[in-house]
């Protein structure tokens, strides 16, 4: 069995789960059996809404061995510390594949470490056969520091729809609703990736996935300018980065790069097959 572990919590959002979902759907196409591990029930429920099987919840990365056995392959998408018994996983399990989504070098002896943004990305490839229209802003899944509330005036009179993150505070909606045309629920994530012509986002992972699936994508650095590595990644993928949403000019900017984004899922499957 192959286990896909996505670190999920109310502060860090669901980008890890999106990448695990992309891997799962590709493996299902190739008839490779796998199961999903997450950390809490809301991620478990949204995964089901996205078409994934019911995931198993575990406390932390250190509990993977409570589910998986020595004959299993595990794929880890997590920013949790690699320490203690986790460092013994490559000796215990059949194979360990670690997805490094940060831009620092990670050493995990015995594991196959894939720097997912070094030469491409990990994203779900959707079958989209419809005309796109409209513009939406996707901050992400969690706004623990209330960054959106501090910047609401930026969105006034922009005629933007808004993606409601799974971990947003409940009282957010009334205030946010005053500044956006329509609120789209988180369970509709994959649908919106395929229907909106323009996607403005503050998530690198969502920016890449939307771009790879044909949307015009604009990265709004709402809180701070990105560091050099992340800015270079967006530039390489033809994604416009801005600190001021008022400077965005919506144009068709997808054709030059959409077919050239390398999907690292193919590398993962190759490692499993060998």
C-alpha positions, 0 to 999 in steps of 0.5 A: 500500500502507498500512504499519502500524508498531508500535514493539515492544520488551521494555521497552515491551510490545505496546500499540502492536501492539494498536492496530495490530492493531485498525486492521488488522482494521478495514481488512480488513473494508473490504477495504483492503490493508495490511502490518505492521511491527514491531521484533523477532521475538517481536512478529512471532510473537505478532501471527501468533498474534493472527490478523495476517499475518506482519509485517516486522521493521525496526530502528527508525522510521528504517527504514520507508523501507527497505520502503515507497515514495513511493506508500505511506501509513504509519501510525506508532504509536511513542514513538520520537523524531521526528528526522532523516530521520523528519521528512522522511517527510511529504514523501516518502510519500503520506500519514503518519498519526502516532498520539500515545498520550502526553498531550503535544502532538506536532508532526510537520509535514506528518503527520496527528497523531491524539491517540488518547486526546483524543476516544476511543481505538483498540481492536479491536471483538470479536464476543462472544456468550457469558456472561462469568465469572471475574476476571483481572489483566493487568499488561501485557506487560513487567515489566522493573523487577520491579514484580509481584514486589515487590507479590505479597502484594497478590494473596494469596487474591484468586482471580485468574487472571493474564495472562502477558506476552510479555516477562516473565522466564522465572523469574517463572512459578514464583513468580507461580504461587503467588499466582494461580489460573491463568496465561493465555498472551499468545497468548490475549489476545483470547479472554480479553478476551471471556470474563472478567467482571472485568478488573483491569489496570495498562495504560491501553490494555488497560483501554480495549479491555476496557471497549469490549468489555463487561468490567467493568474496574478499573485497579490503579495498582500502582506509582504513582498516575496523573497527572491526564490519565490519571486523567481519561481513565479516569474519563471512560470509567467505569473505576475506578482504585485504588491498593489492590486490596483496595478493589475491589468487583466490580460491573457497571459497563459499561452506562453507557459502552460504547456511547459510546467513540469508536473513532478508527479511523474517523477514520484510515480517513477520512484514508486515503480522502480 
